[in-house]
Amino acid sequence: MKFPVFKVIVFFSAATLLTAGAVFAKSADEYTQSAGIHLKQGDFTAAVLDYNEAIILDSGNAQAYYNRGVAYEKLGNVIQATSDYTKAIKLRSDMADAYYRRGLAYDKQGNFAQSAYDYTNVIKLDPDFAEAYFRRGLAYAESGKLPEAINDFSRSIVINPDPGHNPNLAAACYNRGLVYDRQGNFTQAILDYTMAIEIDPHYVQAYNNRGFVYATQGNFTKALSDYTNAIEIDPRFAQAYNNRATVYYALKQYLKAWQDVHKAQALGLVVKPEFLGELEKVAGKDQ
């Protein structure tokens, strides 16, 4: 006896087929969101990879270029970071953050003319951005544009004089003092170094530089005090030992001068041969 053969026809919905076997492709937004998570978590390599995919899918995403630039910068790839910031700026000429971070990247490359240009664009977009004035001041100082540097440091200080909201306030005072120092305006330099110390009592370089100015003026008591303060804050600050040694030498306290020179040398500082020669001439003549 033959049994009839029935064809079994099974209908699959499109939704069932997709769920069973298809692999969904991520969208540009999904890659961007994933990259942002990696960036916040400090996984910069994974962030770059996801931003790569987001940019392939959406090459007009200025924020993706900018964020990938940040990730590259965190990885130490300053050249690629600069390139990405430039692409972001081309897509959005009003992107102040991209100008600012590209300025920082140019600073790291020693291209201070270009970084000053970028900070200028930041200031045009945000005239009250104290940080941009501070950074441009540094770039001007490196380029030898001392009056311009002083103006920018001053502007940074005036815009945001609150240390709690301006993390570079002490540095702005210190660097303005440094420029005045280079110009030979020692009175103003001392005032600015003092302001930096008042804002940050542990500012070692400010103590050291103020001490150097005091020594230049022949005020050895204040110079010794500043060098000693610098050493107490940072016992491995070799330059402060060397500078204090020159003051002890001027005061004919040769034994103390030798002790400080030996300490500076032990910390790796190469002491000027001329100074060592002078100390050797007066060896045993301590007063």
C-alpha positions in Angstrom: 0.0 0.0 0.0 1.4 3.3 -1.0 1.1 6.3 1.2 0.5 9.6 -0.4 3.5 12.0 -0.3 2.7 15.5 1.0 5.0 18.4 0.4 5.6 20.3 3.5 6.0 24.0 2.8 7.4 26.1 5.6 7.2 29.9 5.3 9.9 32.0 7.0 9.3 35.6 7.7 12.0 38.0 6.7 12.5 38.9 10.4 13.1 35.3 11.3 15.7 34.9 8.6 17.6 38.0 9.6 17.5 37.0 13.2 18.8 33.6 12.5 21.8 34.3 10.3 22.5 37.9 9.4 25.2 40.1 11.0 24.1 43.6 11.6 26.6 46.4 10.5 27.1 49.2 13.0 26.2 52.7 12.0 28.5 55.7 12.2 26.8 56.9 15.3 27.2 53.5 17.0 31.0 53.5 16.2 31.2 57.0 17.5 29.5 56.1 20.7 31.6 53.0 21.2 34.8 55.1 20.5 33.7 57.7 23.0 33.4 55.0 25.7 36.9 53.7 24.9 38.2 57.3 25.1 36.7 57.9 28.5 38.1 54.6 29.7 41.6 55.4 28.5 41.7 52.7 25.8 42.9 55.0 23.2 43.9 52.4 20.6 40.4 50.9 20.6 39.0 54.5 20.4 41.1 55.2 17.3 39.9 51.9 15.6 36.2 52.8 16.2 36.7 56.4 15.1 38.3 55.0 11.9 35.1 53.1 11.2 32.9 56.0 12.0 34.8 58.3 9.7 34.7 55.7 6.8 30.9 55.7 7.2 30.6 59.5 7.7 33.6 61.5 6.4 31.9 64.8 7.3 31.9 64.2 11.0 34.1 66.9 12.4 33.7 65.7 16.0 34.9 62.2 15.1 38.1 63.7 13.6 38.6 65.9 16.6 38.1 63.0 19.1 40.4 60.7 17.1 43.0 63.5 17.2 42.6 63.5 21.1 43.1 59.7 21.1 46.2 60.0 18.9 47.6 62.7 21.1 47.1 60.5 24.2 49.0 57.8 22.3 51.9 60.2 21.7 51.2 60.4 17.9 51.3 64.2 17.7 51.7 64.3 13.9 48.5 62.3 13.3 46.7 64.3 16.0 47.6 67.5 14.2 46.3 66.1 11.0 43.0 65.2 12.5 42.5 68.5 14.2 43.2 70.2 10.9 40.5 68.0 9.2 38.0 68.9 12.0 38.8 72.6 11.5 38.2 72.3 7.7 34.8 70.8 8.4 34.0 73.3 11.1 35.9 76.5 11.1 34.2 77.6 14.4 35.6 74.7 16.4 37.6 76.5 19.1 38.6 73.2 20.8 40.2 71.9 17.6 42.2 75.1 17.2 43.3 75.0 20.8 44.4 71.3 20.8 46.1 71.8 17.5 48.0 74.7 19.1 49.1 72.4 21.9 50.2 69.8 19.4 52.2 72.5 17.5 53.8 73.5 20.8 55.0 70.0 21.3 56.6 70.1 17.8 58.3 73.4 18.6 56.3 75.2 15.9 55.4 78.2 18.0 54.5 80.5 15.2 51.7 78.1 14.1 50.6 77.5 17.7 50.3 81.3 18.3 48.2 81.5 15.1 45.9 78.7 16.5 45.5 80.4 19.9 44.7 83.6 18.1 41.8 81.9 16.4 40.6 80.5 19.7 40.6 84.0 21.2 38.6 85.3 18.2 36.0 82.6 18.9 36.2 82.9 22.7 37.7 86.3 23.8 37.4 85.3 27.5 39.3 82.1 27.2 42.2 82.8 29.7 44.0 79.5 28.9 44.4 80.6 25.2 46.0 83.9 26.2 48.4 82.0 28.6 49.4 79.5 25.9 49.8 82.2 23.3 52.0 84.1 25.8 54.2 81.0 26.1 54.4 80.7 22.3 55.3 84.4 22.0 58.0 84.1 24.7 59.5 81.1 22.9 59.5 83.2 19.7 61.2 86.2 21.4 58.1 88.4 21.2 58.5 89.5 24.8 56.1 92.5 24.9 53.4 90.4 23.3 54.1 87.7 25.8 53.7 90.1 28.7 50.4 91.4 27.3 49.0 87.9 27.0 50.1 86.7 30.4 48.6 89.9 31.9 45.3 89.3 30.0 45.2 85.7 31.2 45.6 86.9 34.8 43.0 89.7 34.5 40.4 87.5 32.8 40.5 84.8 35.6 42.3 86.0 38.7 40.8 83.2 40.9 43.3 80.3 41.5 40.4 78.0 42.1 39.2 78.5 38.6 42.4 79.3 36.8 44.9 76.4 37.2 47.6 78.4 35.3 47.4 81.6 37.3 50.6 81.0 39.2 52.3 79.9 36.0 51.1 83.1 34.2 52.6 85.2 37.0 55.9 83.2 37.0 56.3 83.3 33.2 55.5 87.0 33.1 58.2 87.4 35.7 60.6 85.4 33.6 60.0 87.7 30.6 60.6 90.8 32.8 63.7 89.1 34.0 64.9 88.6 30.5 64.2 92.3 29.8 66.3 93.3 32.8 63.2 94.6 34.6 64.2 93.0 37.9 61.8 94.9 40.1 58.8 93.7 38.2 60.3 90.2 37.9 60.5 90.0 41.7 56.9 91.1 42.1 55.7 88.5 39.6 57.7 85.7 41.2 56.4 86.7 44.6 52.8 86.6 43.2 53.4 83.1 41.9 54.7 82.0 45.3 51.7 83.5 47.1 49.4 81.5 44.8 51.5 78.4 45.0 53.8 78.2 48.0 55.5 75.1 46.5 56.5 76.8 43.3 60.2 75.8 43.3 61.2 77.5 40.1 59.7 80.8 41.3 61.8 80.7 44.6 64.9 79.8 42.5 64.5 82.6 40.0 63.6 85.2 42.6 66.7 84.1 44.5 68.8 84.6 41.4 67.4 88.1 40.9 68.1 89.0 44.6 71.7 87.6 44.2 72.1 89.7 41.0 71.1 92.8 43.0 73.5 91.9 45.8 70.8 91.0 48.3 72.4 87.8 49.4 70.3 87.3 52.6 67.1 87.1 50.6 68.8 85.0 47.8 70.0 82.4 50.4 66.5 82.3 51.9 64.9 81.6 48.5 67.4 79.0 47.4 67.0 77.3 50.8 63.2 77.3 50.4 63.6 75.8 47.0 65.8 73.0 48.3 63.5 72.3 51.2 60.6 71.9 48.8 62.6 69.8 46.4 65.8 68.3 47.9 66.8 67.0 44.4 66.7 70.4 42.8 70.4 70.5 41.7 70.4 74.0 40.2 69.3 75.5 43.6 72.3 73.9 45.3 74.6 75.4 42.6 73.0 78.8 42.9 73.2 78.8 46.7 76.9 77.8 46.4 77.6 81.0 44.3 76.1 83.1 47.1 78.1 81.3 49.8 81.2 81.9 47.6 80.3 85.7 47.4 80.0 85.7 51.2 83.3 83.9 51.5 81.7 80.9 53.2 83.7 78.5 51.0 83.1 75.3 52.9 79.3 75.7 52.5 79.9 76.6 48.9 81.9 73.3 48.3 79.2 71.3 50.1 76.5 72.7 47.8 78.6 72.2 44.7 79.3 68.6 45.6 75.5 68.0 46.2 74.7 69.6 42.8 77.2 67.3 41.1 75.9 64.3 42.9 72.5 65.1 41.5 73.9 65.2 38.0 74.5 68.9 37.4 77.5 69.8 35.5 79.0 72.7 37.4 80.8 75.4 35.4 84.6 74.7 35.3 85.3 78.4 35.9 83.4 78.3 39.2 85.1 75.1 40.3 88.4 76.8 39.5 87.6 79.8 41.7 86.6 77.5 44.5 89.8 75.6 44.3 91.8 78.8 44.5 90.2 79.7 47.9 90.2 76.2 49.3 90.9 76.3 53.0 90.3 80.0 53.2 86.8 79.8 54.7 85.8 82.6 57.0 
